[in-house]
């Protein structure tokens, strides 16, 4: 009887963990799409062409660099969050 009850608790914990992981993945997928594209166009228009007065050709180059850096920042944040979430789940599973 105790094994059935304990298994039921583990199944519920795994479903919650899966939902949390899926939400994290979808959140960072949305960030990966919107942040670099948004930073590319906004930095090109407002910073490089507007404030700094660069030519259209130069602003493309520097805006692309900003977008690439943004991709790396989002990826680093994803790895950090996934690592902490995984270690937290491992610690919780270890306590059982």
Biopython code that builds the backbone (N, CA, C, O; Angstrom):
import numpy as np
from Bio.PDB.StructureBuilder import StructureBuilder

atoms = [
    (1, "UNK", "N", (0.825, -1.200, 0.000)),
    (1, "UNK", "CA", (0.000, 0.000, 0.000)),
    (1, "UNK", "C", (0.870, 1.266, 0.000)),
    (1, "UNK", "O", (0.575, 2.222, -0.717)),
    (2, "UNK", "N", (1.916, 1.268, 0.786)),
    (2, "UNK", "CA", (2.780, 2.450, 0.868)),
    (2, "UNK", "C", (3.479, 2.714, -0.453)),
    (2, "UNK", "O", (3.657, 3.872, -0.832)),
    (3, "UNK", "N", (3.881, 1.662, -1.163)),
    (3, "UNK", "CA", (4.562, 1.850, -2.449)),
    (3, "UNK", "C", (3.619, 2.489, -3.468)),
    (3, "UNK", "O", (4.047, 3.341, -4.247)),
    (4, "UNK", "N", (2.379, 2.106, -3.478)),
    (4, "UNK", "CA", (1.422, 2.693, -4.417)),
    (4, "UNK", "C", (1.246, 4.179, -4.116)),
    (4, "UNK", "O", (1.243, 5.006, -5.027)),
    (5, "UNK", "N", (1.102, 4.509, -2.847)),
    (5, "UNK", "CA", (0.921, 5.896, -2.447)),
    (5, "UNK", "C", (2.164, 6.721, -2.789)),
    (5, "UNK", "O", (2.049, 7.844, -3.281)),
    (6, "UNK", "N", (3.340, 6.173, -2.532)),
    (6, "UNK", "CA", (4.584, 6.877, -2.826)),
    (6, "UNK", "C", (4.768, 7.041, -4.331)),
    (6, "UNK", "O", (5.256, 8.079, -4.779)),
    (7, "UNK", "N", (4.390, 6.045, -5.112)),
    (7, "UNK", "CA", (4.478, 6.137, -6.564)),
    (7, "UNK", "C", (3.551, 7.215, -7.088)),
    (7, "UNK", "O", (3.920, 7.952, -8.002)),
    (8, "UNK", "N", (2.364, 7.322, -6.533)),
    (8, "UNK", "CA", (1.417, 8.359, -6.937)),
    (8, "UNK", "C", (1.995, 9.748, -6.678)),
    (8, "UNK", "O", (1.843, 10.644, -7.508)),
    (9, "UNK", "N", (2.648, 9.932, -5.551)),
    (9, "UNK", "CA", (3.271, 11.220, -5.239)),
    (9, "UNK", "C", (4.381, 11.519, -6.231)),
    (9, "UNK", "O", (4.501, 12.656, -6.688)),
    (10, "UNK", "N", (5.195, 10.533, -6.577)),
    (10, "UNK", "CA", (6.275, 10.725, -7.547)),
    (10, "UNK", "C", (5.740, 11.061, -8.930)),
    (10, "UNK", "O", (6.332, 11.873, -9.640)),
    (11, "UNK", "N", (4.623, 10.445, -9.324)),
    (11, "UNK", "CA", (4.032, 10.736, -10.625)),
    (11, "UNK", "C", (3.547, 12.185, -10.662)),
    (11, "UNK", "O", (3.782, 12.884, -11.647)),
    (12, "UNK", "N", (2.880, 12.645, -9.614)),
    (12, "UNK", "CA", (2.422, 14.036, -9.568)),
    (12, "UNK", "C", (3.592, 14.997, -9.587)),
    (12, "UNK", "O", (3.523, 16.033, -10.248)),
    (13, "UNK", "N", (4.664, 14.683, -8.881)),
    (13, "UNK", "CA", (5.847, 15.548, -8.862)),
    (13, "UNK", "C", (6.480, 15.593, -10.248)),
    (13, "UNK", "O", (6.924, 16.654, -10.687)),
    (14, "UNK", "N", (6.528, 14.449, -10.947)),
    (14, "UNK", "CA", (7.102, 14.419, -12.293)),
    (14, "UNK", "C", (6.265, 15.218, -13.280)),
    (14, "UNK", "O", (6.817, 15.871, -14.165)),
    (15, "UNK", "N", (4.929, 15.178, -13.145)),
    (15, "UNK", "CA", (4.066, 15.957, -14.037)),
    (15, "UNK", "C", (4.257, 17.450, -13.805)),
    (15, "UNK", "O", (4.300, 18.221, -14.764)),
    (16, "UNK", "N", (4.370, 17.867, -12.560)),
    (16, "UNK", "CA", (4.627, 19.271, -12.251)),
    (16, "UNK", "C", (5.984, 19.705, -12.756)),
    (16, "UNK", "O", (6.145, 20.823, -13.247)),
    (17, "UNK", "N", (6.953, 18.828, -12.638)),
    (17, "UNK", "CA", (8.303, 19.120, -13.117)),
    (17, "UNK", "C", (8.315, 19.255, -14.631)),
    (17, "UNK", "O", (8.983, 20.135, -15.174)),
    (18, "UNK", "N", (7.584, 18.392, -15.309)),
    (18, "UNK", "CA", (7.510, 18.454, -16.766)),
    (18, "UNK", "C", (6.833, 19.740, -17.229)),
    (18, "UNK", "O", (7.281, 20.366, -18.190)),
    (19, "UNK", "N", (5.764, 20.136, -16.554)),
    (19, "UNK", "CA", (5.071, 21.377, -16.906)),
    (19, "UNK", "C", (5.976, 22.579, -16.679)),
    (19, "UNK", "O", (6.005, 23.501, -17.495)),
    (20, "UNK", "N", (6.713, 22.572, -15.577)),
    (20, "UNK", "CA", (7.640, 23.670, -15.289)),
    (20, "UNK", "C", (8.741, 23.741, -16.339)),
    (20, "UNK", "O", (9.107, 24.829, -16.786)),
    (21, "UNK", "N", (9.265, 22.600, -16.728)),
    (21, "UNK", "CA", (10.312, 22.556, -17.746)),
    (21, "UNK", "C", (9.794, 23.043, -19.081)),
    (21, "UNK", "O", (10.493, 23.768, -19.789)),
    (22, "UNK", "N", (8.575, 22.657, -19.440)),
    (22, "UNK", "CA", (7.982, 23.093, -20.701)),
    (22, "UNK", "C", (7.741, 24.600, -20.714)),
    (22, "UNK", "O", (7.976, 25.256, -21.728)),
    (23, "UNK", "N", (7.274, 25.151, -19.595)),
    (23, "UNK", "CA", (7.066, 26.603, -19.505)),
    (23, "UNK", "C", (8.388, 27.345, -19.665)),
    (23, "UNK", "O", (8.457, 28.360, -20.358)),
    (24, "UNK", "N", (9.434, 26.836, -19.023)),
    (24, "UNK", "CA", (10.753, 27.461, -19.146)),
    (24, "UNK", "C", (11.241, 27.413, -20.581)),
    (24, "UNK", "O", (11.756, 28.405, -21.097)),
    (25, "UNK", "N", (11.084, 26.279, -21.225)),
    (25, "UNK", "CA", (11.517, 26.129, -22.614)),
    (25, "UNK", "C", (10.747, 27.065, -23.542)),
    (25, "UNK", "O", (11.344, 27.696, -24.414)),
    (26, "UNK", "N", (9.447, 27.163, -23.368)),
    (26, "UNK", "CA", (8.645, 28.048, -24.216)),
    (26, "UNK", "C", (8.979, 29.518, -23.970)),
    (26, "UNK", "O", (8.996, 30.313, -24.909)),
    (27, "UNK", "N", (9.242, 29.881, -22.729)),
    (27, "UNK", "CA", (9.616, 31.251, -22.402)),
    (27, "UNK", "C", (10.926, 31.631, -23.092)),
    (27, "UNK", "O", (11.021, 32.695, -23.705)),
    (28, "UNK", "N", (11.925, 30.771, -22.994)),
    (28, "UNK", "CA", (13.202, 31.091, -23.609)),
    (28, "UNK", "C", (13.158, 30.980, -25.135)),
    (28, "UNK", "O", (13.937, 31.640, -25.823)),
    (29, "UNK", "N", (12.262, 30.160, -25.668)),
    (29, "UNK", "CA", (12.068, 30.127, -27.117)),
    (29, "UNK", "C", (11.517, 31.459, -27.600)),
    (29, "UNK", "O", (11.967, 31.993, -28.614)),
    (30, "UNK", "N", (10.543, 31.994, -26.873)),
    (30, "UNK", "CA", (9.992, 33.299, -27.233)),
    (30, "UNK", "C", (11.051, 34.390, -27.115)),
    (30, "UNK", "O", (11.135, 35.275, -27.967)),
    (31, "UNK", "N", (11.864, 34.326, -26.051)),
    (31, "UNK", "CA", (12.950, 35.295, -25.910)),
    (31, "UNK", "C", (13.955, 35.176, -27.058)),
    (31, "UNK", "O", (14.434, 36.183, -27.579)),
    (32, "UNK", "N", (14.267, 33.946, -27.442)),
    (32, "UNK", "CA", (15.255, 33.728, -28.501)),
    (32, "UNK", "C", (14.778, 34.304, -29.833)),
    (32, "UNK", "O", (15.597, 34.701, -30.662)),
    (33, "UNK", "N", (13.493, 34.353, -30.042)),
    (33, "UNK", "CA", (12.954, 34.903, -31.286)),
    (33, "UNK", "C", (12.827, 36.423, -31.212)),
    (33, "UNK", "O", (13.243, 37.131, -32.130)),
    (34, "UNK", "N", (12.258, 36.916, -30.128)),
    (34, "UNK", "CA", (11.917, 38.342, -30.078)),
    (34, "UNK", "C", (13.076, 39.265, -29.715)),
    (34, "UNK", "O", (13.217, 40.335, -30.306)),
    (35, "UNK", "N", (13.900, 38.871, -28.762)),
    (35, "UNK", "CA", (14.953, 39.772, -28.281)),
    (35, "UNK", "C", (15.983, 40.106, -29.361)),
    (35, "UNK", "O", (16.232, 41.288, -29.597)),
    (36, "UNK", "N", (16.592, 39.118, -30.028)),
    (36, "UNK", "CA", (17.579, 39.491, -31.056)),
    (36, "UNK", "C", (16.990, 40.283, -32.222)),
    (36, "UNK", "O", (17.608, 41.231, -32.707)),
    (37, "UNK", "N", (15.809, 39.899, -32.664)),
    (37, "UNK", "CA", (15.186, 40.614, -33.788)),
    (37, "UNK", "C", (14.821, 42.034, -33.370)),
    (37, "UNK", "O", (15.066, 42.989, -34.107)),
    (38, "UNK", "N", (14.235, 42.166, -32.187)),
    (38, "UNK", "CA", (13.878, 43.495, -31.699)),
    (38, "UNK", "C", (15.093, 44.381, -31.491)),
    (38, "UNK", "O", (15.080, 45.556, -31.857)),
    (39, "UNK", "N", (16.151, 43.818, -30.901)),
    (39, "UNK", "CA", (17.368, 44.602, -30.700)),
    (39, "UNK", "C", (18.040, 44.949, -32.023)),
    (39, "UNK", "O", (18.612, 46.030, -32.162)),
    (40, "UNK", "N", (17.976, 44.049, -32.988)),
    (40, "UNK", "CA", (18.587, 44.326, -34.293)),
    (40, "UNK", "C", (17.962, 45.578, -34.914)),
    (40, "UNK", "O", (18.659, 46.534, -35.255)),
    (41, "UNK", "N", (16.640, 45.551, -35.052)),
    (41, "UNK", "CA", (15.976, 46.657, -35.739)),
    (41, "UNK", "C", (15.981, 47.947, -34.925)),
    (41, "UNK", "O", (16.141, 49.034, -35.481)),
    (42, "UNK", "N", (15.807, 47.830, -33.616)),
    (42, "UNK", "CA", (15.803, 49.057, -32.809)),
    (42, "UNK", "C", (17.192, 49.674, -32.711)),
    (42, "UNK", "O", (17.329, 50.894, -32.793)),
    (43, "UNK", "N", (18.231, 48.848, -32.536)),
    (43, "UNK", "CA", (19.582, 49.425, -32.466)),
    (43, "UNK", "C", (20.006, 49.983, -33.823)),
    (43, "UNK", "O", (20.692, 51.003, -33.883)),
    (44, "UNK", "N", (19.608, 49.332, -34.903)),
    (44, "UNK", "CA", (19.940, 49.831, -36.243)),
    (44, "UNK", "C", (19.311, 51.203, -36.476)),
    (44, "UNK", "O", (19.982, 52.139, -36.908)),
    (45, "UNK", "N", (18.017, 51.309, -36.184)),
    (45, "UNK", "CA", (17.307, 52.553, -36.463)),
    (45, "UNK", "C", (17.637, 53.666, -35.486)),
    (45, "UNK", "O", (17.984, 54.777, -35.887)),
    (46, "UNK", "N", (17.525, 53.360, -34.207)),
    (46, "UNK", "CA", (17.605, 54.421, -33.209)),
    (46, "UNK", "C", (19.031, 54.745, -32.773)),
    (46, "UNK", "O", (19.382, 55.915, -32.618)),
    (47, "UNK", "N", (19.846, 53.724, -32.574)),
    (47, "UNK", "CA", (21.193, 53.979, -32.047)),
    (47, "UNK", "C", (22.185, 54.285, -33.166)),
    (47, "UNK", "O", (22.791, 55.356, -33.199)),
    (48, "UNK", "N", (22.340, 53.330, -34.081)),
    (48, "UNK", "CA", (23.417, 53.469, -35.061)),
    (48, "UNK", "C", (23.125, 54.505, -36.151)),
    (48, "UNK", "O", (24.004, 55.288, -36.509)),
    (49, "UNK", "N", (21.890, 54.513, -36.681)),
    (49, "UNK", "CA", (21.560, 55.501, -37.707)),
    (49, "UNK", "C", (21.086, 56.813, -37.088)),
    (49, "UNK", "O", (21.410, 57.890, -37.588)),
    (50, "UNK", "N", (20.317, 56.724, -36.000)),
    (50, "UNK", "CA", (19.751, 57.932, -35.396)),
    (50, "UNK", "C", (20.741, 58.711, -34.561)),
    (50, "UNK", "O", (21.061, 59.856, -34.880)),
    (51, "UNK", "N", (21.225, 58.107, -33.505)),
    (51, "UNK", "CA", (22.091, 58.814, -32.561)),
    (51, "UNK", "C", (23.508, 58.966, -33.102)),
    (51, "UNK", "O", (24.083, 60.054, -33.063)),
    (52, "UNK", "N", (24.068, 57.864, -33.608)),
    (52, "UNK", "CA", (25.461, 57.901, -34.063)),
    (52, "UNK", "C", (25.614, 58.377, -35.507)),
    (52, "UNK", "O", (26.725, 58.703, -35.925)),
    (53, "UNK", "N", (24.541, 58.424, -36.265)),
    (53, "UNK", "CA", (24.577, 58.929, -37.640)),
    (53, "UNK", "C", (25.373, 58.077, -38.610)),
    (53, "UNK", "O", (25.973, 58.610, -39.543)),
    (54, "UNK", "N", (25.393, 56.782, -38.415)),
    (54, "UNK", "CA", (26.134, 55.888, -39.311)),
    (54, "UNK", "C", (25.376, 55.693, -40.620)),
    (54, "UNK", "O", (24.178, 55.959, -40.712)),
    (55, "UNK", "N", (26.098, 55.226, -41.617)),
    (55, "UNK", "CA", (25.461, 54.917, -42.894)),
    (55, "UNK", "C", (24.621, 53.649, -42.757)),
    (55, "UNK", "O", (24.747, 52.896, -41.791)),
    (56, "UNK", "N", (23.771, 53.439, -43.743)),
    (56, "UNK", "CA", (22.902, 52.275, -43.736)),
    (56, "UNK", "C", (23.714, 50.984, -43.729)),
    (56, "UNK", "O", (23.359, 50.030, -43.036)),
    (57, "UNK", "N", (24.781, 50.949, -44.483)),
    (57, "UNK", "CA", (25.621, 49.750, -44.585)),
    (57, "UNK", "C", (26.339, 49.451, -43.271)),
    (57, "UNK", "O", (26.392, 48.297, -42.844)),
    (58, "UNK", "N", (26.882, 50.459, -42.640)),
    (58, "UNK", "CA", (27.569, 50.246, -41.362)),
    (58, "UNK", "C", (26.597, 49.854, -40.251)),
    (58, "UNK", "O", (26.915, 49.022, -39.402)),
    (59, "UNK", "N", (25.424, 50.454, -40.265)),
    (59, "UNK", "CA", (24.456, 50.154, -39.210)),
    (59, "UNK", "C", (23.986, 48.704, -39.281)),
    (59, "UNK", "O", (23.706, 48.105, -38.242)),
    (60, "UNK", "N", (23.890, 48.120, -40.485)),
    (60, "UNK", "CA", (23.551, 46.700, -40.606)),
    (60, "UNK", "C", (24.574, 45.833, -39.887)),
    (60, "UNK", "O", (24.215, 44.910, -39.156)),
    (61, "UNK", "N", (25.838, 46.134, -40.097)),
    (61, "UNK", "CA", (26.925, 45.354, -39.514)),
    (61, "UNK", "C", (26.886, 45.410, -37.986)),
    (61, "UNK", "O", (26.931, 44.371, -37.328)),
    (62, "UNK", "N", (26.805, 46.598, -37.427)),
    (62, "UNK", "CA", (26.839, 46.742, -35.973)),
    (62, "UNK", "C", (25.557, 46.233, -35.317)),
    (62, "UNK", "O", (25.597, 45.702, -34.207)),
    (63, "UNK", "N", (24.437, 46.391, -35.987)),
    (63, "UNK", "CA", (23.183, 45.862, -35.449)),
    (63, "UNK", "C", (23.209, 44.333, -35.434)),
    (63, "UNK", "O", (22.651, 43.709, -34.531)),
    (64, "UNK", "N", (23.854, 43.733, -36.429)),
    (64, "UNK", "CA", (23.991, 42.269, -36.444)),
    (64, "UNK", "C", (24.846, 41.802, -35.273)),
    (64, "UNK", "O", (24.564, 40.763, -34.678)),
    (65, "UNK", "N", (25.883, 42.554, -34.939)),
    (65, "UNK", "CA", (26.710, 42.205, -33.787)),
    (65, "UNK", "C", (25.890, 42.271, -32.499)),
    (65, "UNK", "O", (26.009, 41.397, -31.641)),
    (66, "UNK", "N", (25.064, 43.299, -32.366)),
    (66, "UNK", "CA", (24.196, 43.419, -31.192)),
    (66, "UNK", "C", (23.246, 42.221, -31.110)),
    (66, "UNK", "O", (23.027, 41.683, -30.024)),
    (67, "UNK", "N", (22.686, 41.800, -32.236)),
    (67, "UNK", "CA", (21.766, 40.662, -32.244)),
    (67, "UNK", "C", (22.476, 39.363, -31.859)),
    (67, "UNK", "O", (21.920, 38.547, -31.123)),
    (68, "UNK", "N", (23.685, 39.171, -32.345)),
    (68, "UNK", "CA", (24.441, 37.958, -32.009)),
    (68, "UNK", "C", (24.776, 37.932, -30.516)),
    (68, "UNK", "O", (24.684, 36.886, -29.875)),
    (69, "UNK", "N", (25.158, 39.069, -29.973)),
    (69, "UNK", "CA", (25.437, 39.138, -28.534)),
    (69, "UNK", "C", (24.157, 38.842, -27.742)),
    (69, "UNK", "O", (24.208, 38.168, -26.713)),
    (70, "UNK", "N", (23.032, 39.335, -28.210)),
    (70, "UNK", "CA", (21.756, 39.081, -27.537)),
    (70, "UNK", "C", (21.414, 37.590, -27.551)),
    (70, "UNK", "O", (20.914, 37.060, -26.558)),
    (71, "UNK", "N", (21.679, 36.917, -28.662)),
    (71, "UNK", "CA", (21.446, 35.472, -28.736)),
    (71, "UNK", "C", (22.290, 34.753, -27.692)),
    (71, "UNK", "O", (21.801, 33.856, -27.005)),
    (72, "UNK", "N", (23.542, 35.139, -27.573)),
    (72, "UNK", "CA", (24.419, 34.490, -26.606)),
    (72, "UNK", "C", (23.986, 34.762, -25.164)),
    (72, "UNK", "O", (24.100, 33.884, -24.309)),
    (73, "UNK", "N", (23.501, 35.948, -24.896)),
    (73, "UNK", "CA", (23.020, 36.268, -23.549)),
    (73, "UNK", "C", (21.786, 35.434, -23.216)),
    (73, "UNK", "O", (21.688, 34.893, -22.114)),
    (74, "UNK", "N", (20.846, 35.322, -24.151)),
    (74, "UNK", "CA", (19.644, 34.523, -23.912)),
    (74, "UNK", "C", (20.018, 33.054, -23.718)),
    (74, "UNK", "O", (19.467, 32.391, -22.839)),
    (75, "UNK", "N", (20.941, 32.539, -24.520)),
    (75, "UNK", "CA", (21.380, 31.151, -24.359)),
    (75, "UNK", "C", (22.049, 30.939, -23.005)),
    (75, "UNK", "O", (21.806, 29.927, -22.348)),
    (76, "UNK", "N", (22.877, 31.871, -22.587)),
    (76, "UNK", "CA", (23.540, 31.747, -21.287)),
    (76, "UNK", "C", (22.516, 31.764, -20.152)),
    (76, "UNK", "O", (22.640, 31.004, -19.191)),
    (77, "UNK", "N", (21.515, 32.622, -20.261)),
    (77, "UNK", "CA", (20.459, 32.656, -19.247)),
    (77, "UNK", "C", (19.679, 31.347, -19.223)),
    (77, "UNK", "O", (19.329, 30.849, -18.153)),
    (78, "UNK", "N", (19.409, 30.790, -20.398)),
    (78, "UNK", "CA", (18.696, 29.515, -20.462)),
    (78, "UNK", "C", (19.501, 28.404, -19.798)),
    (78, "UNK", "O", (18.952, 27.617, -19.026)),
    (79, "UNK", "N", (20.782, 28.335, -20.089)),
    (79, "UNK", "CA", (21.625, 27.304, -19.481)),
    (79, "UNK", "C", (21.666, 27.477, -17.964)),
    (79, "UNK", "O", (21.595, 26.496, -17.223)),
    (80, "UNK", "N", (21.778, 28.714, -17.506)),
    (80, "UNK", "CA", (21.801, 28.978, -16.068)),
    (80, "UNK", "C", (20.502, 28.531, -15.395)),
    (80, "UNK", "O", (20.536, 27.865, -14.360)),
    (81, "UNK", "N", (19.368, 28.893, -15.977)),
    (81, "UNK", "CA", (18.070, 28.528, -15.397)),
    (81, "UNK", "C", (17.869, 27.018, -15.452)),
    (81, "UNK", "O", (17.400, 26.425, -14.480)),
    (82, "UNK", "N", (18.214, 26.390, -16.567)),
    (82, "UNK", "CA", (18.051, 24.944, -16.703)),
    (82, "UNK", "C", (18.959, 24.205, -15.718)),
    (82, "UNK", "O", (18.550, 23.206, -15.126)),
    (83, "UNK", "N", (20.172, 24.687, -15.546)),
    (83, "UNK", "CA", (21.104, 24.050, -14.606)),
    (83, "UNK", "C", (20.562, 24.132, -13.178)),
    (83, "UNK", "O", (20.579, 23.142, -12.447)),
    (84, "UNK", "N", (20.083, 25.312, -12.782)),
    (84, "UNK", "CA", (19.543, 25.467, -11.434)),
    (84, "UNK", "C", (18.265, 24.666, -11.235)),
    (84, "UNK", "O", (18.051, 24.103, -10.161)),
    (85, "UNK", "N", (17.420, 24.608, -12.245)),
    (85, "UNK", "CA", (16.186, 23.833, -12.140)),
    (85, "UNK", "C", (16.503, 22.345, -12.034)),
    (85, "UNK", "O", (15.883, 21.630, -11.247)),
    (86, "UNK", "N", (17.453, 21.888, -12.813)),
    (86, "UNK", "CA", (17.844, 20.479, -12.771)),
    (86, "UNK", "C", (18.472, 20.098, -11.446)),
    (86, "UNK", "O", (18.182, 19.027, -10.914)),
    (87, "UNK", "N", (19.321, 20.947, -10.905)),
    (87, "UNK", "CA", (19.943, 20.628, -9.620)),
    (87, "UNK", "C", (18.919, 20.684, -8.494)),
    (87, "UNK", "O", (19.008, 19.911, -7.539)),
    (88, "UNK", "N", (17.942, 21.595, -8.594)),
    (88, "UNK", "CA", (16.886, 21.666, -7.582)),
    (88, "UNK", "C", (16.042, 20.394, -7.605)),
    (88, "UNK", "O", (15.716, 19.840, -6.555)),
    (89, "UNK", "N", (15.690, 19.933, -8.807)),
    (89, "UNK", "CA", (14.892, 18.711, -8.916)),
    (89, "UNK", "C", (15.683, 17.505, -8.428)),
    (89, "UNK", "O", (15.115, 16.588, -7.835)),
    (90, "UNK", "N", (16.973, 17.500, -8.670)),
    (90, "UNK", "CA", (17.808, 16.399, -8.214)),
    (90, "UNK", "C", (17.863, 16.371, -6.692)),
    (90, "UNK", "O", (17.782, 15.302, -6.088)),
    (91, "UNK", "N", (18.002, 17.566, -6.055)),
    (91, "UNK", "CA", (18.026, 17.637, -4.593)),
    (91, "UNK", "C", (16.698, 17.196, -3.993)),
    (91, "UNK", "O", (16.672, 16.512, -2.970)),
    (92, "UNK", "N", (15.581, 17.592, -4.636)),
    (92, "UNK", "CA", (14.271, 17.183, -4.132)),
    (92, "UNK", "C", (14.083, 15.678, -4.265)),
    (92, "UNK", "O", (13.531, 15.039, -3.369)),
    (93, "UNK", "N", (14.532, 15.117, -5.362)),
    (93, "UNK", "CA", (14.435, 13.666, -5.549)),
    (93, "UNK", "C", (15.334, 12.920, -4.598)),
    (93, "UNK", "O", (15.008, 11.801, -4.202)),
    (94, "UNK", "N", (16.444, 13.494, -4.220)),
    (94, "UNK", "CA", (17.409, 12.882, -3.315)),
    (94, "UNK", "C", (16.856, 12.771, -1.905)),
    (94, "UNK", "O", (17.238, 11.863, -1.166)),
    (95, "UNK", "N", (15.959, 13.677, -1.513)),
    (95, "UNK", "CA", (15.415, 13.686, -0.164)),
    (95, "UNK", "C", (14.411, 12.567, 0.072)),
    (95, "UNK", "O", (14.172, 12.199, 1.222)),
    (96, "UNK", "N", (13.815, 12.015, -0.984)),
    (96, "UNK", "CA", (12.798, 10.959, -0.823)),
    (96, "UNK", "C", (13.364, 9.703, -0.279)),
    (96, "UNK", "O", (12.635, 8.729, -0.089)),
]
sb = StructureBuilder()
sb.init_structure("model")
sb.init_model(0)
sb.init_chain("A")
sb.init_seg("    ")
for serial, (resi, resn, name, xyz) in enumerate(atoms, 1):
    if name == "N":
        sb.init_residue(resn, " ", resi, " ")
    sb.init_atom(name, np.array(xyz, "f"), 0.0, 1.0, " ", f" {name:<3s}", serial, name[0])
structure = sb.get_structure()
